[in-house]
């Protein structure tokens, strides 16, 4: 099964591409994914790890480990050495509500 997924281009505009959507995630992982999605819609860029830390009230290592986990599970991708380069690899319709 495939779905369309938004990813930021170099100009900051959203581009759509198809990715597999048989991904499962925990409640906490879903909250991080939803926050990244909604933050991006509001601010036009993805949140920094510091902004994730502030929102979820966790330590910097906890946020970084979650980013690594989401990436390892194929739910996001990042560009090495580039700040704010997280791209969601899951369709917006598959995201949970942010609580």
C-alpha positions as CSV (number, residue, x, y, z in Angstrom):
1,X,0.0,0.0,0.0
2,X,1.3,3.5,-0.8
3,X,0.2,7.0,0.1
4,X,1.2,10.5,-0.9
5,X,3.4,12.2,1.7
6,X,4.5,15.9,1.9
7,X,8.2,16.7,2.1
8,X,9.9,20.0,2.0
9,X,11.9,21.0,-1.1
10,X,15.0,23.3,-1.1
11,X,12.7,26.3,-1.6
12,X,10.6,25.4,1.5
13,X,7.6,24.4,-0.6
14,X,5.9,21.1,0.0
15,X,6.3,18.4,-2.6
16,X,4.3,15.1,-2.6
17,X,5.7,11.7,-3.1
18,X,4.5,8.1,-2.6
19,X,5.8,6.0,0.3
20,X,4.8,2.7,1.8
21,X,2.3,3.1,4.8
22,X,2.4,-0.1,6.7
23,X,4.2,1.6,9.6
24,X,3.1,1.2,13.2
25,X,4.1,3.6,16.0
26,X,3.5,4.0,19.7
27,X,1.3,6.6,21.2
28,X,4.3,8.7,22.2
29,X,5.9,8.4,18.7
30,X,2.6,9.4,17.2
31,X,2.5,12.5,19.4
32,X,6.0,13.5,18.1
33,X,4.9,12.9,14.5
34,X,1.8,14.9,15.0
35,X,3.7,17.8,16.6
36,X,6.2,17.9,13.8
37,X,3.4,17.9,11.2
38,X,1.3,20.7,12.9
39,X,4.3,22.8,13.8
40,X,5.4,22.6,10.2
41,X,2.0,23.7,9.0
42,X,1.9,26.7,11.3
43,X,5.5,27.9,11.1
44,X,6.5,26.8,7.7
45,X,9.5,24.7,8.9
46,X,10.0,21.7,11.1
47,X,10.6,22.2,14.9
48,X,14.2,22.1,16.3
49,X,15.1,19.5,18.9
50,X,15.0,22.3,21.5
51,X,11.4,23.1,20.5
52,X,10.4,19.4,20.8
53,X,12.1,19.3,24.2
54,X,10.2,22.4,25.3
55,X,6.8,21.1,24.1
56,X,7.2,17.6,25.5
57,X,9.0,18.7,28.6
58,X,11.8,16.1,28.3
59,X,15.6,16.2,28.3
60,X,17.7,16.9,25.2
61,X,18.9,13.2,25.0
62,X,15.2,12.0,25.2
63,X,14.3,14.1,22.2
64,X,17.3,13.1,20.2
65,X,16.7,9.4,21.0
66,X,13.1,9.7,19.8
67,X,14.3,11.4,16.5
68,X,16.7,8.5,16.0
69,X,13.9,6.0,16.8
70,X,11.5,7.6,14.4
71,X,14.2,7.6,11.7
72,X,15.1,3.9,12.4
73,X,11.4,2.9,12.1
74,X,11.1,4.7,8.7
75,X,8.6,7.3,9.9
76,X,10.9,10.3,9.3
77,X,14.1,11.0,7.4
78,X,16.7,13.7,8.0
79,X,19.6,15.2,6.0
80,X,22.9,14.7,7.9
81,X,24.5,18.0,9.0
82,X,21.5,20.1,8.1
83,X,19.4,21.7,10.9
84,X,15.6,21.4,10.7
85,X,15.7,18.7,8.0
86,X,13.1,16.3,9.3
87,X,10.7,15.0,6.7
88,X,7.7,13.0,7.6
89,X,7.3,9.7,5.7
90,X,3.8,9.1,6.8
91,X,0.6,10.5,5.3
92,X,-1.1,13.2,7.4
93,X,-4.3,11.1,7.5
94,X,-2.4,8.4,9.4
95,X,-1.3,10.8,12.2
96,X,-3.1,10.8,15.5
97,X,-4.6,13.9,17.1
98,X,-2.2,16.0,19.0
99,X,-3.2,15.9,22.7
